[in-house]
Amino acid sequence: MTSSTISSFLLFALFFHFTNAAIFDIRNNCPYTVWAGAVPGGGQQLNPGQTWSLYVAPGTSLARIWPRTNCNFDGSGRGWCQTGDCNGLL
């Protein structure tokens, strides 16, 4: 194989790899704070109008994104939510 053939193959493989990834833009359109939860990805507090961009790697399966409301967390990420609670974790 020539070096240009190998380079073309690697470029194609890299492109194919990234075409299977996904980026979700999660936006809070509510007039109150929402804590978004994601597996994989963790969680993020979203004030009204804020957006969280979540990258999901290729090959990810059984991923979830859900909203949580009326949450209270401490500095270590432990707490609770009125809706969508995650066993007390951020």
DODREN-829446 format. One record per residue (C-alpha): residue number from 1; residue in one letter; x, y, z. Coordinates in Angstrom, 2 decimals, decimal comma. Each point is the difference from the previous one (the first is absolute). Layout:
N
R/num/residuo/c1/c2/c3
R/NUM/A/X/Y/Z
...
***
This chain:
90
R/num/residuo/c1/c2/c3
R/1/M/0,00/0,00/0,00
R/2/T/1,17/3,50/-0,71
R/3/S/0,07/2,63/2,69
R/4/S/-2,81/1,94/-1,69
R/5/T/-2,19/-3,12/0,00
R/6/I/0,69/-0,56/3,69
R/7/S/-0,70/3,67/0,75
R/8/S/-3,28/-0,16/-1,91
R/9/F/-1,04/-3,16/1,85
R/10/L/0,79/1,56/3,40
R/11/L/-1,88/3,17/-0,89
R/12/F/-3,03/-2,05/-1,08
R/13/A/0,17/-2,09/3,19
R/14/L/0,20/3,16/2,13
R/15/F/-2,94/1,56/-1,86
R/16/F/-2,06/-3,18/0,42
R/17/H/0,83/-0,06/3,71
R/18/F/-1,22/3,56/0,54
R/19/T/-3,17/-0,45/-2,06
R/20/N/-1,29/-2,39/2,64
R/21/A/0,41/2,47/2,86
R/22/A/-2,72/2,44/1,08
R/23/I/-0,18/3,40/1,66
R/24/F/-3,20/0,90/1,84
R/25/D/-0,71/3,65/0,77
R/26/I/-2,25/0,00/3,06
R/27/R/-1,70/3,36/0,57
R/28/N/-2,12/1,07/2,94
R/29/N/-3,04/1,79/-1,43
R/30/C/-1,76/-0,01/3,39
R/31/P/-0,35/3,15/2,14
R/32/Y/1,68/-1,87/2,89
R/33/T/3,28/-1,89/0,55
R/34/V/0,19/-3,57/-1,28
R/35/W/2,76/-2,50/0,78
R/36/A/0,61/-2,16/-3,05
R/37/G/1,15/-3,56/0,65
R/38/A/1,76/-2,17/-2,57
R/39/V/1,52/-3,46/-0,19
R/40/P/2,73/0,21/-1,10
R/41/G/0,78/3,63/0,75
R/42/G/-0,99/0,69/3,60
R/43/G/-2,09/3,03/0,74
R/44/Q/-0,14/3,73/-0,52
R/45/Q/-1,97/2,82/1,60
R/46/L/-1,77/2,03/-2,69
R/47/N/-1,47/3,38/0,88
R/48/P/-2,74/1,35/-2,31
R/49/G/1,38/0,38/-3,53
R/50/Q/3,28/-1,87/0,67
R/51/T/1,25/-2,78/-2,29
R/52/W/2,16/-3,05/0,73
R/53/S/1,78/-1,72/-2,91
R/54/L/0,41/-3,70/0,70
R/55/Y/2,35/-2,12/-2,15
R/56/V/-0,92/-3,68/-0,27
R/57/A/2,81/-2,23/-1,24
R/58/P/-0,39/-2,43/-2,89
R/59/G/-1,30/-3,40/1,03
R/60/T/-1,92/1,34/3,00
R/61/S/-3,17/-1,95/0,68
R/62/L/-2,78/0,31/2,56
R/63/A/0,74/3,70/0,57
R/64/R/-2,56/2,18/1,79
R/65/I/-0,66/3,72/0,51
R/66/W/-2,68/1,21/2,43
R/67/P/-1,03/3,19/1,86
R/68/R/-0,02/0,43/3,76
R/69/T/-1,67/2,79/1,96
R/70/N/0,19/1,58/3,47
R/71/C/3,46/-1,42/0,70
R/72/N/2,31/0,83/2,88
R/73/F/3,65/-1,18/-0,15
R/74/D/2,97/0,66/2,26
R/75/G/3,56/0,73/-1,15
R/76/S/0,80/-3,72/-0,36
R/77/G/-2,96/-0,58/-2,36
R/78/R/-2,21/-1,78/2,55
R/79/G/-3,61/1,04/0,47
R/80/W/-3,51/-0,69/-1,26
R/81/C/-2,52/1,02/-2,66
R/82/Q/-3,78/0,19/0,24
R/83/T/-0,35/-1,54/-3,47
R/84/G/2,44/-2,21/-1,93
R/85/D/2,21/-0,69/3,03
R/86/C/3,19/-2,08/-0,55
R/87/N/0,44/-1,69/3,36
R/88/G/1,22/3,29/1,46
R/89/L/2,80/0,63/-2,53
R/90/L/0,56/2,99/-2,27
***
